[in-house]
């Protein structure tokens, strides 16, 4: 299987224990990515008895396969937030992510985080129009920015640039490893290879595949795609997209990190790891689980690195899977009114580094009974099936289509253990991928990414 730059260059992996006996705690967190680890640290620091469960090894999921951009410039988002919500909500989104960035700076060691300007760039008249619309939103919100001309260090023509200065980029795995150490020092208990097989939200416990049980008072689900999503209808409100990233050694690191406003999308940055600079190119995307020949996406990025950036030797290549909510803002809070002690954190729309920390702060404040200015904006209960009903129908329709069509067209493919859809074999990553809700399985059938909790039957 392909490996990310971040996982390949992580600190020596610290082994966390497996669960050997039944446990109980105040707050149980499912998911050992940055989101779960940040929740564990924030809550343990406030004196909460915290247990975190990771089904594999911590930071090997979405965090370990991200681009490592730590910024509040989340592509073209603020103009849409003003239009879909209002100006105050857009300000809250920006402030929550800027605060998360400042928190990350306070935790990170120097080799884990570097300052970098974040840049939106356009190449066409249509892209420039989008960029100027976003610039207007920056002005209304009060986001400090600079409007530049061409991006001088990019190896192709650009028309305009919208720059937010002094943002950051991180080594997400090394940073997450540091956060995990802080969480343990604060009293959190982290367990690996703890596969959740079932949740009983009525009686406040989870059962693991090992038959061990963990009881809780509050439950925080940070498993990327919520296992218990049906409780709050999030199954109908999350779309999942897969995108592709490649890294090559370079002698000319960029001083900024870039993302295009035009299609096809390009996300570009460099990273310096142990004094070695790398060029990262993220491009190519599609709904998760819908394509069989995924190697073509890696090949296109390789060709782009070779022909456009003159970097023919790819050292690492990987893909990322990102759920999105219908209205661009993640879900962070109680899953529903009837389950006020069960929280979810998901839907980061490819911007999970600052949003993980922002969401963890929101959930921590809620559990502690503190007000958080962004809590209502991020609340999973904010969406309903009024204005968003057509979107929900589209997602539901695709699920039904894939369920029925898959059973007819892919009769030899194993059945996803989540809701019974037929999986597809992903040639590029050597995985079985489910097109319904984004579950992924290794070649041997074991779960790689949820919401599935049980392995495939390959017999």
MARDRENSE-769507 format. One line per field, with one value per residue (C-alpha): residue number from 1; x, y, z. Coordinates in Angstrom, 3 decimals. Last residue first. Layout:
N
n <- (NUM, ...)
east <- (X, ...)
north <- (Y, ...)
up <- (Z, ...)
end
This chain:
459
n <- (459, 458, 457, 456, 455, 454, 453, 452, 451, 450, 449, 448, 447, 446, 445, 444, 443, 442, 441, 440, 439, 438, 437, 436, 435, 434, 433, 432, 431, 430, 429, 428, 427, 426, 425, 424, 423, 422, 421, 420, 419, 418, 417, 416, 415, 414, 413, 412, 411, 410, 409, 408, 407, 406, 405, 404, 403, 402, 401, 400, 399, 398, 397, 396, 395, 394, 393, 392, 391, 390, 389, 388, 387, 386, 385, 384, 383, 382, 381, 380, 379, 378, 377, 376, 375, 374, 373, 372, 371, 370, 369, 368, 367, 366, 365, 364, 363, 362, 361, 360, 359, 358, 357, 356, 355, 354, 353, 352, 351, 350, 349, 348, 347, 346, 345, 344, 343, 342, 341, 340, 339, 338, 337, 336, 335, 334, 333, 332, 331, 330, 329, 328, 327, 326, 325, 324, 323, 322, 321, 320, 319, 318, 317, 316, 315, 314, 313, 312, 311, 310, 309, 308, 307, 306, 305, 304, 303, 302, 301, 300, 299, 298, 297, 296, 295, 294, 293, 292, 291, 290, 289, 288, 287, 286, 285, 284, 283, 282, 281, 280, 279, 278, 277, 276, 275, 274, 273, 272, 271, 270, 269, 268, 267, 266, 265, 264, 263, 262, 261, 260, 259, 258, 257, 256, 255, 254, 253, 252, 251, 250, 249, 248, 247, 246, 245, 244, 243, 242, 241, 240, 239, 238, 237, 236, 235, 234, 233, 232, 231, 230, 229, 228, 227, 226, 225, 224, 223, 222, 221, 220, 219, 218, 217, 216, 215, 214, 213, 212, 211, 210, 209, 208, 207, 206, 205, 204, 203, 202, 201, 200, 199, 198, 197, 196, 195, 194, 193, 192, 191, 190, 189, 188, 187, 186, 185, 184, 183, 182, 181, 180, 179, 178, 177, 176, 175, 174, 173, 172, 171, 170, 169, 168, 167, 166, 165, 164, 163, 162, 161, 160, 159, 158, 157, 156, 155, 154, 153, 152, 151, 150, 149, 148, 147, 146, 145, 144, 143, 142, 141, 140, 139, 138, 137, 136, 135, 134, 133, 132, 131, 130, 129, 128, 127, 126, 125, 124, 123, 122, 121, 120, 119, 118, 117, 116, 115, 114, 113, 112, 111, 110, 109, 108, 107, 106, 105, 104, 103, 102, 101, 100, 99, 98, 97, 96, 95, 94, 93, 92, 91, 90, 89, 88, 87, 86, 85, 84, 83, 82, 81, 80, 79, 78, 77, 76, 75, 74, 73, 72, 71, 70, 69, 68, 67, 66, 65, 64, 63, 62, 61, 60, 59, 58, 57, 56, 55, 54, 53, 52, 51, 50, 49, 48, 47, 46, 45, 44, 43, 42, 41, 40, 39, 38, 37, 36, 35, 34, 33, 32, 31, 30, 29, 28, 27, 26, 25, 24, 23, 22, 21, 20, 19, 18, 17, 16, 15, 14, 13, 12, 11, 10, 9, 8, 7, 6, 5, 4, 3, 2, 1)
east <- (-14.623, -13.723, -16.165, -15.237, -14.169, -16.552, -16.652, -17.884, -18.085, -15.198, -11.621, -9.073, -11.287, -9.815, -10.663, -7.223, -6.788, -7.459, -10.964, -12.455, -15.797, -16.832, -20.593, -22.117, -19.146, -17.420, -13.714, -11.751, -8.075, -4.920, -4.283, -4.086, -6.141, -9.147, -11.398, -15.037, -17.416, -20.986, -23.311, -24.596, -24.990, -21.733, -20.318, -19.518, -20.239, -17.340, -17.096, -17.991, -21.539, -20.257, -22.874, -26.141, -25.264, -23.474, -26.442, -28.786, -26.542, -24.879, -28.234, -29.577, -26.493, -26.588, -30.209, -29.481, -26.784, -29.002, -31.971, -29.920, -28.903, -32.513, -33.544, -31.020, -33.417, -35.854, -34.321, -32.574, -29.067, -28.203, -28.419, -24.842, -23.784, -20.807, -22.522, -24.192, -20.904, -18.853, -19.013, -18.207, -20.014, -18.787, -20.633, -17.522, -18.919, -19.809, -16.399, -14.663, -16.881, -16.150, -12.416, -12.242, -14.048, -11.522, -8.622, -9.977, -10.991, -7.419, -6.113, -9.188, -9.441, -10.228, -13.997, -13.893, -17.084, -16.525, -16.707, -19.532, -20.888, -23.024, -24.199, -27.072, -28.514, -32.186, -31.243, -28.981, -25.304, -24.141, -21.346, -18.937, -20.235, -18.082, -19.136, -19.355, -23.201, -23.923, -21.345, -18.126, -16.334, -12.664, -10.642, -6.969, -4.659, -0.979, 2.228, 5.817, 9.264, 8.227, 11.200, 10.262, 10.306, 10.245, 7.288, 5.030, 6.146, 7.363, 5.122, 2.128, 3.017, 3.226, -0.080, -1.672, -0.206, -1.524, -4.991, -4.748, -3.933, -7.528, -8.805, -11.839, -13.721, -16.804, -15.430, -15.083, -16.523, -13.734, -10.506, -7.393, -4.909, -2.478, 1.134, 3.796, 7.364, 9.863, 12.785, 15.326, 16.637, 15.120, 11.774, 11.280, 7.824, 6.711, 3.203, 0.774, -2.963, -4.221, -7.854, -8.844, -10.513, -9.747, -9.482, -6.078, -4.438, -1.016, 1.419, 4.078, 7.882, 8.356, 11.206, 13.777, 16.050, 13.206, 12.432, 9.117, 5.701, 2.381, -1.207, -4.586, -8.169, -11.088, -14.459, -17.138, -20.544, -22.124, -25.736, -27.780, -25.678, -25.748, -29.349, -28.812, -28.976, -27.889, -24.397, -23.485, -20.268, -19.462, -17.309, -13.981, -13.851, -14.020, -16.994, -17.123, -19.055, -20.061, -20.773, -18.782, -18.514, -15.889, -16.570, -14.243, -15.567, -12.279, -14.266, -15.001, -18.299, -19.240, -21.096, -23.656, -26.793, -29.008, -26.048, -25.087, -22.345, -21.024, -17.835, -15.354, -11.869, -9.285, -5.983, -4.605, -5.461, -4.895, -5.552, -5.740, -4.028, -2.549, 0.768, -1.183, -2.740, 0.611, 2.163, -0.730, -0.234, 3.454, 2.517, -0.051, 2.617, 4.916, 1.998, 0.755, 4.156, 2.867, 2.067, 1.283, -0.467, 1.648, 0.034, -3.296, -2.715, -5.168, -3.309, -4.072, -3.404, -1.100, 1.274, 3.197, 6.274, 5.074, 7.664, 6.384, 2.739, 1.172, -0.498, -1.129, -4.084, -2.966, -5.106, -6.248, -9.690, -12.156, -15.325, -16.567, -13.119, -12.470, -15.865, -14.885, -11.662, -13.696, -15.713, -12.434, -11.063, -14.186, -13.944, -10.249, -11.040, -13.555, -11.076, -8.479, -5.306, -6.306, -4.349, -5.347, -2.322, -1.489, 1.654, 3.898, 5.087, 6.647, 5.436, 6.771, 10.506, 9.966, 7.959, 4.209, 1.900, 1.682, 1.618, -1.277, -3.258, -2.672, -3.941, -7.016, -7.752, -7.513, -9.916, -12.526, -12.113, -12.671, -15.774, -17.139, -16.617, -18.500, -21.317, -21.471, -21.677, -24.620, -25.423, -25.506, -24.375, -21.849, -20.538, -20.272, -18.183, -16.013, -15.317, -13.094, -10.104, -9.941, -7.801, -7.816, -4.512, -2.613, -1.724, -0.358, -1.563, -3.433, -2.718, -1.472, -4.360, -6.994, -5.944, -2.591, -2.592, -2.952, -2.436, -5.380, -8.845, -8.044, -9.780, -9.323, -10.175, -10.608, -11.154, -11.794, -9.510, -9.486, -6.207, -7.877, -10.594, -8.255, -5.823, -8.413, -10.275, -6.983, -6.224, -9.640, -9.394, -5.727, -6.510, -7.052, -10.781, -13.425, -13.314, -14.816, -15.418, -16.085, -14.432, -15.075, -13.032, -13.415, -10.073, -7.190, -7.428, -4.385, -1.501, 0.024, 3.208, 5.232, 6.216, 9.680, 9.005, 7.207, 9.034, 7.239, 3.904, 4.204, 5.396, 2.357, 2.554, 1.151, 0.000)
north <- (-16.556, -12.886, -11.880, -8.294, -7.143, -5.579, -1.948, -0.212, 3.580, 3.297, 3.235, 0.410, -2.493, -5.974, -7.759, -9.192, -6.639, -3.861, -2.489, 0.945, 2.390, 5.463, 5.600, 4.092, 3.675, 1.044, 0.605, -2.689, -1.758, -2.117, 1.650, 2.108, -0.964, -0.046, -3.128, -2.073, -2.853, -4.113, -2.325, -4.130, -1.388, -1.457, -4.905, -4.004, -6.964, -8.599, -8.180, -11.180, -10.000, -6.615, -5.574, -6.696, -6.291, -3.070, -1.658, -2.170, -0.720, 1.841, 3.193, 3.300, 5.167, 7.549, 8.344, 8.960, 11.462, 13.225, 13.101, 14.727, 17.510, 18.072, 18.229, 20.895, 23.873, 21.901, 18.646, 20.152, 21.267, 23.021, 19.857, 18.838, 22.081, 23.814, 27.219, 26.878, 26.047, 28.804, 31.352, 28.697, 28.866, 26.640, 23.668, 21.479, 19.048, 21.965, 23.601, 20.327, 19.823, 23.325, 23.076, 19.717, 21.220, 24.062, 21.600, 19.293, 22.309, 23.630, 20.325, 18.965, 21.256, 18.654, 19.138, 18.847, 16.776, 15.197, 15.623, 13.804, 13.999, 11.628, 12.956, 14.997, 11.952, 12.936, 16.413, 14.966, 14.210, 16.627, 18.824, 19.322, 18.980, 20.673, 23.778, 23.560, 23.599, 20.046, 18.469, 17.089, 13.805, 13.562, 10.586, 11.084, 9.467, 8.621, 9.030, 9.191, 9.577, 10.739, 11.245, 13.351, 16.825, 19.302, 21.222, 21.219, 18.122, 15.827, 16.888, 16.957, 13.500, 12.077, 13.713, 12.113, 8.689, 8.848, 9.576, 6.751, 4.330, 4.731, 2.191, 1.028, 4.261, 5.048, 4.202, 7.770, 10.488, 11.771, 13.762, 14.658, 17.093, 17.459, 18.319, 18.253, 19.389, 18.106, 19.881, 17.820, 19.527, 16.860, 17.495, 20.664, 20.784, 22.366, 23.326, 23.023, 22.333, 22.074, 22.009, 21.243, 23.633, 27.199, 28.777, 27.221, 26.411, 27.549, 27.371, 30.105, 30.259, 27.574, 25.079, 24.972, 21.915, 19.422, 15.862, 14.586, 14.236, 12.996, 13.554, 12.198, 13.039, 10.898, 12.465, 11.558, 13.263, 13.621, 14.601, 11.470, 9.284, 12.271, 11.297, 12.007, 8.461, 7.114, 8.470, 5.963, 4.915, 8.521, 9.043, 10.503, 8.374, 11.286, 10.010, 11.596, 9.653, 11.043, 9.046, 6.002, 2.236, 0.295, -3.360, -6.210, -8.674, -8.468, -6.859, -4.107, -3.382, 0.198, 1.396, 3.974, 1.894, 3.561, 4.488, 0.873, 0.996, -2.039, -3.524, -0.852, -1.996, -1.346, -1.888, 1.073, 2.366, 5.880, 6.759, 10.500, 11.813, 15.179, 13.472, 11.119, 14.059, 15.837, 12.702, 12.458, 16.107, 15.438, 12.451, 14.616, 17.208, 14.479, 13.110, 16.448, 17.821, 21.339, 24.329, 27.777, 31.117, 34.247, 36.088, 35.567, 36.150, 36.481, 36.019, 37.086, 36.008, 33.000, 31.621, 28.461, 27.449, 29.014, 31.276, 34.599, 34.182, 36.820, 39.858, 40.314, 41.160, 41.182, 39.979, 40.602, 39.034, 41.739, 39.800, 42.279, 42.713, 38.969, 38.487, 40.993, 39.056, 35.857, 37.472, 38.686, 35.128, 33.762, 36.395, 35.611, 31.938, 32.806, 35.124, 32.372, 31.525, 32.255, 31.936, 31.497, 31.910, 30.936, 32.551, 30.183, 29.837, 26.493, 23.720, 20.327, 21.057, 24.019, 22.046, 22.492, 23.173, 26.993, 27.124, 24.652, 26.887, 29.866, 27.849, 26.762, 30.398, 31.227, 28.369, 29.521, 33.167, 32.357, 30.266, 32.868, 35.634, 33.612, 33.128, 36.877, 37.648, 35.352, 31.696, 30.450, 33.693, 34.681, 31.123, 31.039, 34.212, 32.709, 29.339, 29.476, 27.394, 27.047, 30.056, 29.555, 27.725, 24.681, 22.910, 19.413, 17.903, 15.088, 11.339, 10.938, 13.007, 11.100, 7.695, 6.538, 9.126, 6.527, 2.874, 0.621, 0.700, 3.735, 4.103, 7.139, 7.004, 10.211, 10.914, 14.666, 16.997, 19.999, 18.873, 15.535, 17.293, 19.372, 16.498, 13.860, 16.222, 17.064, 13.336, 12.596, 15.338, 14.684, 11.072, 8.346, 7.783, 6.906, 9.090, 7.925, 10.574, 9.823, 6.427, 2.704, -0.291, -4.003, -5.781, -6.379, -3.228, -2.851, -0.647, 2.303, 1.796, 4.905, 5.061, 6.421, 9.989, 10.226, 10.411, 7.622, 8.491, 12.111, 11.406, 9.211, 5.528, 3.578, 0.000)
up <- (1.974, 1.881, 4.614, 5.223, 8.666, 11.224, 12.380, 9.236, 9.606, 9.114, 7.763, 7.467, 8.532, 8.004, 4.742, 3.920, 1.127, 3.610, 4.042, 3.453, 4.558, 2.539, 3.101, -0.037, -2.394, -0.191, -0.889, -0.863, -0.710, -2.817, -2.865, -6.651, -7.545, -5.395, -5.416, -5.175, -2.290, -2.502, -0.098, 3.000, 5.572, 7.539, 6.792, 3.206, 0.917, -0.878, -4.650, -6.809, -7.578, -8.724, -11.299, -9.671, -5.990, -6.790, -8.669, -5.733, -3.038, -5.282, -6.404, -2.850, -1.654, -4.602, -3.881, -0.222, -1.123, -3.654, -1.321, 1.420, -0.942, -1.951, 1.690, 2.595, 2.683, 4.796, 5.956, 8.935, 9.729, 12.994, 15.077, 14.373, 16.139, 14.498, 14.206, 17.607, 19.327, 17.650, 20.486, 23.121, 26.438, 29.234, 30.730, 30.939, 28.362, 26.069, 26.489, 25.629, 22.588, 21.254, 21.965, 20.214, 17.220, 16.963, 17.259, 14.587, 12.458, 12.453, 11.129, 9.388, 6.396, 3.720, 4.203, 8.007, 8.264, 11.683, 15.456, 17.160, 20.686, 22.756, 26.154, 24.685, 22.972, 22.566, 21.382, 18.696, 18.016, 20.687, 19.383, 16.533, 12.961, 10.362, 8.402, 4.574, 4.363, 3.157, 5.476, 4.043, 4.727, 3.720, 2.494, 1.787, -0.737, -0.755, -2.697, -1.519, -3.091, -6.537, -8.833, -11.868, -10.282, -13.168, -11.674, -14.724, -16.650, -13.870, -11.010, -13.379, -14.765, -11.247, -10.375, -13.431, -12.610, -9.039, -10.412, -12.958, -10.128, -8.971, -11.501, -9.529, -8.996, -6.890, -3.447, -2.256, -4.468, -6.749, -6.477, -8.464, -6.951, -4.056, -4.862, -2.157, -2.786, -0.242, 1.446, 3.468, 6.629, 8.922, 7.261, 5.228, 3.672, 0.411, -0.578, -3.457, -3.632, -7.213, -8.266, -11.862, -11.866, -10.892, -7.436, -6.896, -3.580, -2.451, 0.449, 0.641, 0.979, -1.641, -1.287, -4.102, -3.906, -4.083, -2.999, -4.291, -2.670, -4.049, -2.934, -4.061, -3.094, -1.905, -1.187, 1.360, 1.526, 4.933, 5.587, 4.995, 7.285, 9.672, 10.450, 14.159, 15.416, 12.020, 12.618, 15.311, 13.597, 12.780, 9.661, 10.765, 13.936, 16.343, 18.349, 21.812, 24.481, 27.862, 31.008, 29.941, 30.102, 28.164, 27.368, 26.358, 23.777, 21.792, 18.947, 21.428, 23.130, 23.903, 26.983, 28.055, 28.693, 26.091, 23.888, 23.377, 20.771, 18.917, 17.462, 18.506, 17.515, 20.226, 18.453, 20.391, 23.857, 25.189, 28.854, 29.558, 32.698, 31.680, 30.837, 28.579, 26.720, 26.418, 24.914, 22.467, 21.491, 20.717, 18.565, 16.795, 15.965, 14.646, 12.618, 11.258, 10.222, 10.242, 8.077, 9.374, 8.858, 8.937, 6.025, 4.319, 0.608, -2.280, -5.579, -9.128, -12.724, -12.579, -15.198, -14.422, -12.438, -9.162, -7.505, -8.847, -7.880, -10.121, -8.671, -5.001, -2.829, 0.787, 3.649, 7.208, 7.761, 8.799, 8.009, 5.390, 3.843, 3.760, 2.080, -0.605, -1.164, -1.605, -4.407, -5.881, -5.898, -7.547, -10.289, -10.673, -11.217, -13.914, -15.620, -15.541, -13.613, -10.032, -6.795, -3.157, -0.923, 2.665, 4.087, 5.999, 9.591, 10.437, 12.729, 13.854, 13.855, 16.197, 18.789, 18.724, 21.669, 21.656, 17.864, 17.841, 20.195, 17.878, 14.897, 16.845, 17.698, 14.001, 13.261, 15.782, 14.714, 11.041, 11.708, 14.119, 11.563, 8.933, 11.445, 12.101, 8.375, 7.776, 7.075, 3.483, 1.811, 4.460, 4.549, 0.750, 0.712, 3.443, 1.830, -1.239, -0.076, 3.686, 4.548, 8.318, 8.129, 9.294, 6.049, 6.663, 3.387, 5.153, 5.190, 8.754, 10.084, 8.073, 9.385, 10.798, 13.625, 16.389, 15.503, 14.601, 16.214, 18.360, 21.728, 23.996, 27.712, 29.701, 33.411, 33.307, 35.258, 32.944, 31.350, 30.677, 28.660, 26.486, 25.962, 25.069, 22.729, 20.996, 20.656, 19.187, 16.565, 15.796, 14.945, 17.508, 17.188, 19.762, 22.877, 26.184, 28.835, 32.497, 32.506, 32.886, 31.824, 31.113, 31.050, 28.610, 26.528, 24.274, 25.324, 23.450, 21.489, 20.784, 17.135, 16.468, 15.299, 11.995, 8.654, 6.761, 8.356, 7.271, 3.729, 3.207, 2.347, -0.619, 0.000)
end
